[in-house]
Structures are given as C-alpha cells and as structure tokens.
Amino acid sequence: MIVVLKPKTSEKEIKQVTDKIKKFGLTPHISRGVERTIIGAVGDERLMNQNQVLAMPYVEKVMPILKPYKLVSREFRKENTIVDVRGVKIGGKKVVVMAGPCSVESRVQLMTTAKAVKVAGATILRGGAYKPRTSPYAFQGMEEEGLKLLAEARKATGLPIITEVMSELDVDIVGDYTDIFQIGARNMQNFKLLKRVGKTKIPVLLKRGLSATLMELLMSAEYVMAEGNHNVILCERGIRTFCDHTRNTLDLNIVPVLKKLTHLPVIVDPSHGTGKADLVNPMSRAGIACGADGLIIEVHPNPVEAVSDGDQSLLPKDFAKLMKDIKPIAQAVGRTI
C-alpha cells in the first residue's frame, strides 16, 4: 500500500502519517519525490484502516501496489533512484564504470590495476577479497588482508571500492572497508544475507542469479529494501542457458524491462556475462545502448597469470580502449561517460 501526501507536507505531518501506519502494525518507507512525498506501508495491508489514513488532511490518496514487489516498483517511486557512493552518482545521466581485478592477489597487482583504470576513466574500483569458487581447492581470496589492500588503493586513487560479501557473518568486517557490498549471483537468494545488508546504510549491488527470473531478482532487492536500505543497484551478469559459445548468456533484454518496472539503477557485467575478454568491449557498448546505468568490468595487468577469471579479464590498455569506444555510444543515447 502507498500513501500519497499532498504537496508541501511538512516533516511533522509526515511523521504523523508514519506513526499512524506503525499503529496498524505496518512498516513505513518514505520516498521523497520532486513534487510530493510517498510513504510505502509494508506488511499485512488488511491491518490498515485506509479510511482513517485518508481522513488525515495532508493525505491525497491511498493506493494498493498490485505487484508482489512493493518498494522496488515504479509505483512506489516514479523518479529514478540515484545511489551516491562517495560522490559517484549511480543512476543519473553519467554512465558509471566499475573496474578492477576479479581477485585481489597482491599489493603490486592491485595498485597497478587501480591506477590504470583510474587514468582510463573508471570511477569505482572493484576487487574480490572473499571469493566464492566452484572448486573448494581454488583460490578463495585474501580475505581481510585483501580488504586492507583495497582500502589502501582507495586512498591512493580516490576511487570508491566495491567488493563481495558472501555471508551474513562477514557483513561487519567487509562493511568496515567497502563502499558498496556486492552480492554475487550464487547469493542472490541468500535471504539472511540480504536482510543483514539491508540493515546497513551501505549501498548494495545485487547480481542476478545464474537462473533467476526478473521477478526473483526484484523480490531479492525487496528483501534488502524492506529492512530499510534503499541504496540498491541491480546487475545483469549473464544467466545459464543451453548455449556454450560463451560462459553465460548476457540477457540485455532485461535491462530496459527493469528500467520500466523499477526505479533502481541497473548495471551490466559483460565480463561474467561472456567469459571472454574479446567480447567484453562489444557487449559493454550494447549494454549502454540498451539503457544500462553502468558497467562492472574485470581488468588485470597479466590475465594469463590471474588466479581467477583470467580468460575474461582485460589488459589495462584494452580497458583504456573500451573507455574510448563507449563514449560515442553513451552520447548517442543521451548519456555521458
């Protein structure tokens, strides 16, 4: 249920409405738009006496949200949400590019990559400190030492960092270092983890699961937002199909559909979406052309020796070329890089 307030409603009046919603046993979520404020009432809507809420003089109307996802929907918020990460705005006119190694391997490797992607135009540094791997014998990440190196790279370059959190038990330690929590595809429906990051104020990048439908992705985002954290970014990173010419099938169809149904920013991961370095550039251009708000790309100074995902990692020089190649595409669709 959403409660639409009249224009110029004061903060005191907004609080009176939220207090009324709480009395009915529902949780209020405030969305401040350009012209008016909307309050989402989340919970068992049957408990709310709509007539009592409508009787309040600053309430314009009360409307049900018909979709199963509430806070994520365009009904709850008409304007695009812009997630601000240390001054980098995700979801606005500028296409944001996150870049860096799949795994943090060493100080030299990370610093070399961080400085290179910064010079090329990336605005956020990615890097994995905790790594979910298919094989239990594969490199699992440097953990807290990797987080410390990411923080060092942030200080050296000024780039905010994004790194993956794999368990609700690690949220506190990862949260001490990162600027964005990345929820990987394997954890998209780890509901305890989603609730835990939802209780923080740190932005969350939510990757689509390996076989997840659009509805499942949006409901996972709803888990985060229902806990109070509305700084959510959706990510298309490829899904598993019968095709074997790429690592995954990068479903760019979902980007404009998401932009229609939700107010949240949407970014594309062409590295995991294809698994092939030579396809990252063309699929980055395609992602921007279809409306993505950003890209997340893997870059490594020596992909042949990378401990993970070397096949899909770009050399710094190839990343610099990609940044030049995507500029005219962004301009053609009214965006900037």
C-alpha positions as MATLAB code, in Angstrom:
seq = 'MIVVLKPKTSEKEIKQVTDKIKKFGLTPHISRGVERTIIGAVGDERLMNQNQVLAMPYVEKVMPILKPYKLVSREFRKENTIVDVRGVKIGGKKVVVMAGPCSVESRVQLMTTAKAVKVAGATILRGGAYKPRTSPYAFQGMEEEGLKLLAEARKATGLPIITEVMSELDVDIVGDYTDIFQIGARNMQNFKLLKRVGKTKIPVLLKRGLSATLMELLMSAEYVMAEGNHNVILCERGIRTFCDHTRNTLDLNIVPVLKKLTHLPVIVDPSHGTGKADLVNPMSRAGIACGADGLIIEVHPNPVEAVSDGDQSLLPKDFAKLMKDIKPIAQAVGRTI';
ca = [
       0.000    0.000    0.000;
       1.267    3.502   -0.756;
       0.105    6.712    0.865;
       0.450    9.753   -1.404;
       0.803   13.002    0.503;
      -0.255   16.415   -0.715;
       2.415   18.841   -1.949;
       4.315   20.841    0.682;
       3.511   18.443    3.503;
       5.771   19.246    6.464;
       8.130   16.852    8.217;
       5.924   16.975   11.293;
       2.901   15.932    9.228;
       4.889   13.177    7.525;
       5.801   11.816   10.951;
       2.152   11.797   11.959;
       1.344    9.627    8.945;
       4.219    7.229    9.615;
       3.165    6.951   13.255;
      -0.367    6.096   12.133;
       0.966    3.392    9.791;
       3.063    1.912   12.610;
      -0.030    1.709   14.832;
      -1.563   -0.641   12.299;
       1.487   -2.915   12.562;
       2.971   -1.963    9.176;
       6.406   -0.560    8.397;
       6.548    2.869    6.701;
       9.120    3.612    3.986;
       9.408    7.224    2.848;
      10.107    8.184   -0.764;
      10.645   11.907   -1.353;
       9.982   12.932   -4.931;
      10.340   16.242   -6.722;
       6.713   17.282   -6.222;
       5.374   15.139   -3.389;
       6.234   12.540   -0.797;
       5.009    8.946   -0.934;
       5.009    6.576    2.025;
       5.028    2.849    1.425;
       3.209    0.808    4.080;
       4.784   -2.648    4.044;
       3.218   -5.613    5.803;
      -0.230   -7.166    6.016;
      -2.297   -4.483    4.283;
      -5.510   -5.923    5.721;
      -4.489   -4.497    9.104;
      -4.539   -0.905    7.871;
      -7.733    1.130    8.093;
      -7.482    3.108    4.855;
     -10.341    5.431    5.813;
      -8.500    6.587    8.926;
      -5.417    7.373    6.875;
      -7.429    9.114    4.156;
      -9.091   11.265    6.801;
      -5.768   12.903    7.624;
      -5.827   16.373    5.998;
      -2.427   16.088    4.258;
      -3.106   12.683    2.661;
      -4.077   12.907   -1.004;
      -4.835    9.243   -1.657;
      -4.111    5.679   -0.607;
      -3.349    3.154   -3.336;
      -2.558   -0.558   -3.351;
       0.618   -1.740   -5.055;
      -0.562   -4.682   -7.113;
       2.856   -6.158   -7.820;
       4.402   -8.551   -5.266;
       7.458   -6.293   -5.071;
       6.487   -3.029   -3.410;
       9.395   -0.732   -2.557;
      11.259   -1.700   -5.729;
       8.384   -0.768   -8.026;
       7.816    2.382  -10.066;
       4.509    2.715   -8.252;
       6.388    3.425   -5.039;
       8.832    5.847   -6.662;
       8.333    7.449  -10.076;
      11.760    9.137  -10.255;
      14.917    7.134  -10.838;
      16.814    6.371   -7.660;
      20.357    7.734   -7.694;
      22.760    5.922   -5.389;
      25.513    8.228   -4.160;
      28.803    6.459   -3.393;
      31.347    8.954   -2.058;
      30.184   11.487   -4.623;
      29.880    8.996   -7.511;
      26.238    9.011   -8.552;
      24.886    5.755   -9.971;
      21.604    6.035  -11.859;
      21.954    9.551  -13.203;
      22.940   10.831  -16.633;
      26.546    9.675  -16.324;
      27.319    6.018  -17.041;
      29.427    4.717  -14.148;
      32.211    2.232  -14.858;
      33.486   -0.054  -12.100;
      36.715   -1.849  -12.952;
      39.455   -3.896  -11.364;
      40.661   -7.451  -10.816;
      38.402  -10.399  -10.118;
      40.578  -11.257   -7.108;
      42.943   -9.154   -5.052;
      46.191  -11.108   -5.359;
      48.920   -8.753   -4.149;
      49.639   -5.086   -3.445;
      51.546   -4.685   -6.713;
      48.794   -6.313   -8.784;
      46.018   -4.247   -7.186;
      47.833   -0.904   -7.191;
      48.931   -1.332  -10.808;
      45.369   -2.089  -11.863;
      43.765    0.604   -9.718;
      45.985    3.357  -11.102;
      45.460    2.156  -14.677;
      41.663    2.048  -14.500;
      41.598    5.449  -12.780;
      43.646    7.006  -15.603;
      41.376    5.370  -18.192;
      38.251    6.879  -16.625;
      36.790    4.300  -14.221;
      35.111    5.872  -11.207;
      34.829    2.838   -8.880;
      37.415    0.125   -8.141;
      36.244   -3.489   -7.979;
      38.177   -6.345   -6.410;
      37.380   -9.598   -4.652;
      38.732  -10.278   -1.168;
      36.338  -13.143   -0.422;
      35.861  -15.384   -3.456;
      33.040  -17.910   -3.989;
      34.584  -20.645   -6.145;
      33.062  -23.741   -7.711;
      36.014  -25.852   -6.534;
      36.909  -25.971   -2.820;
      40.564  -26.214   -3.897;
      40.560  -22.979   -5.891;
      41.873  -19.673   -4.537;
      39.326  -18.375   -2.005;
      40.641  -14.824   -1.654;
      42.921  -12.902    0.689;
      40.007  -12.046    2.995;
      40.743   -9.202    5.438;
      44.248   -8.670    4.037;
      42.613   -8.152    0.650;
      40.170   -5.667    2.173;
      43.073   -3.717    3.645;
      44.739   -3.567    0.234;
      41.505   -2.316   -1.335;
      41.283    0.427    1.284;
      44.898    1.326    0.542;
      44.132    1.507   -3.179;
      41.136    3.745   -2.464;
      43.353    6.107   -0.501;
      45.951    6.156   -3.288;
      43.500    6.730   -6.168;
      40.424    8.297   -4.602;
      38.254    5.579   -6.164;
      35.429    4.167   -4.018;
      35.577    0.369   -3.760;
      33.126   -2.460   -4.313;
      33.797   -5.965   -3.045;
      31.774   -9.103   -2.462;
      30.323  -10.205    0.856;
      29.452  -13.906    0.997;
      27.939  -14.440    4.437;
      25.909  -12.507    6.976;
      28.737  -13.296    9.387;
      31.146  -11.227    7.273;
      28.956   -8.129    6.843;
      30.526   -6.223    9.719;
      34.146   -6.788    8.703;
      33.525   -6.163    4.988;
      31.410   -3.141    5.880;
      34.342   -1.635    7.770;
      36.219   -1.337    4.453;
      33.896   -1.309    1.456;
      31.786    1.461   -0.093;
      29.458   -0.978   -1.888;
      28.508   -4.514   -0.892;
      28.445   -6.858   -3.883;
      26.005   -9.746   -3.557;
      27.136  -12.372   -6.054;
      24.920  -14.480   -8.291;
      25.213  -17.509   -6.020;
      23.922  -15.472   -3.068;
      21.085  -13.619   -4.771;
      18.580  -15.658   -2.768;
      20.604  -15.923    0.430;
      17.834  -14.203    2.337;
      19.677  -13.990    5.661;
      22.499  -12.168    3.903;
      20.059   -9.867    2.081;
      18.336   -8.969    5.343;
      21.659   -8.359    7.045;
      22.980   -5.921    4.417;
      19.508   -4.359    4.399;
      20.058   -3.292    7.993;
      23.117   -1.252    6.966;
      23.271    2.036    5.077;
      25.989    0.795    2.724;
      24.888    0.570   -0.948;
      24.262   -2.938   -2.273;
      24.949   -4.199   -5.787;
      22.718   -7.225   -6.321;
      23.745   -9.587   -9.105;
      21.134  -11.654  -10.898;
      21.304  -15.360  -10.059;
      22.514  -17.967  -12.530;
      18.953  -18.977  -13.485;
      16.920  -16.250  -11.806;
      13.835  -14.729  -13.374;
      13.216  -10.990  -13.387;
      10.635  -11.430  -10.621;
      13.074  -13.355   -8.436;
      15.699  -10.644   -8.855;
      13.257   -7.908   -7.886;
      11.978   -9.851   -4.883;
      15.561  -10.264   -3.680;
      16.005   -6.499   -3.958;
      12.794   -6.131   -1.967;
      14.364   -8.135    0.871;
      17.144   -5.553    1.147;
      14.858   -2.538    0.894;
      12.296   -3.927    3.332;
      14.988   -3.770    6.022;
      15.458   -0.045    5.392;
      18.391    0.118    2.956;
      17.095    1.699   -0.259;
      20.555    2.075   -1.841;
      20.218   -0.925   -4.140;
      21.780   -1.393   -7.588;
      20.686   -4.251   -9.855;
      23.201   -6.097  -12.029;
      22.712   -8.310  -15.087;
      25.704  -10.665  -15.252;
      24.503  -13.400  -17.572;
      22.347  -16.456  -16.971;
      22.837  -20.160  -17.633;
      21.279  -21.427  -20.870;
      21.986  -24.236  -23.359;
      24.463  -22.001  -25.225;
      28.115  -22.972  -24.872;
      29.823  -20.368  -27.066;
      30.058  -18.021  -24.053;
      30.427  -18.602  -20.322;
      26.887  -17.314  -19.722;
      24.162  -15.732  -21.813;
      24.172  -11.979  -21.228;
      20.470  -11.132  -21.132;
      20.398   -7.499  -22.219;
      16.632   -7.771  -22.768;
      16.201   -7.463  -19.028;
      17.809   -4.004  -18.846;
      15.001   -1.940  -20.461;
      12.382   -4.101  -18.750;
      13.950   -3.405  -15.355;
      14.169    0.306  -16.154;
      10.441    0.248  -16.881;
       9.352   -1.704  -13.801;
      11.720   -0.367  -11.156;
      13.299    2.923  -10.144;
      16.599    1.269   -9.160;
      19.838    1.705  -11.151;
      20.789   -1.166  -13.459;
      24.322   -2.071  -14.466;
      25.736   -4.746  -16.776;
      28.627   -7.150  -16.187;
      29.965   -8.095  -19.640;
      32.943   -9.922  -18.107;
      30.938  -12.673  -16.390;
      28.198  -12.337  -18.994;
      30.509  -13.575  -21.749;
      33.554  -15.078  -20.038;
      35.664  -13.975  -22.996;
      37.883  -10.903  -22.990;
      37.350  -10.174  -26.682;
      33.576   -9.936  -26.177;
      33.676   -7.502  -23.257;
      34.073   -4.400  -25.436;
      31.157   -5.054  -27.832;
      28.831   -6.154  -25.044;
      29.781   -3.084  -22.994;
      28.694   -0.907  -25.913;
      25.497   -2.924  -26.261;
      24.758   -2.614  -22.543;
      24.986    1.156  -22.655;
      22.939    1.302  -25.856;
      20.047   -0.559  -24.223;
      19.937    1.744  -21.201;
      22.312    0.433  -18.526;
      23.410    2.950  -15.905;
      26.870    1.451  -15.641;
      29.298   -1.392  -16.250;
      31.407   -3.603  -13.997;
      34.487   -4.922  -15.776;
      37.396   -7.151  -14.812;
      40.888   -5.807  -15.522;
      44.221   -7.469  -14.726;
      47.820   -6.430  -15.538;
      48.647  -10.013  -16.593;
      45.480  -12.065  -17.243;
      47.470  -15.170  -18.190;
      48.704  -15.413  -14.596;
      45.446  -14.343  -12.885;
      44.373  -16.699  -10.102;
      40.728  -16.383  -11.215;
      38.818  -15.417  -14.371;
      41.855  -14.587  -16.474;
      40.013  -15.513  -19.685;
      37.543  -12.659  -19.237;
      39.920  -10.043  -17.812;
      41.096   -7.125  -19.944;
      44.605   -5.796  -20.060;
      44.793   -2.153  -18.905;
      45.441   -0.991  -22.485;
      42.351   -2.829  -23.710;
      40.290   -1.311  -20.915;
      41.520    2.154  -21.917;
      40.376    1.431  -25.480;
      36.984    0.267  -24.202;
      36.524    3.522  -22.309;
      37.116    5.449  -25.528;
      34.820    3.165  -27.528;
      31.831    3.524  -25.211;
      31.815    7.329  -25.193;
      30.065    7.823  -28.554;
      27.515    5.142  -27.652;
      26.710    6.948  -24.406;
      26.388   10.254  -26.241;
      24.068    8.683  -28.817;
      21.604    7.685  -26.080;
      21.846   10.977  -24.185;
      24.349    9.854  -21.549;
      27.926   10.764  -20.654;
      30.949    8.754  -19.502;
];
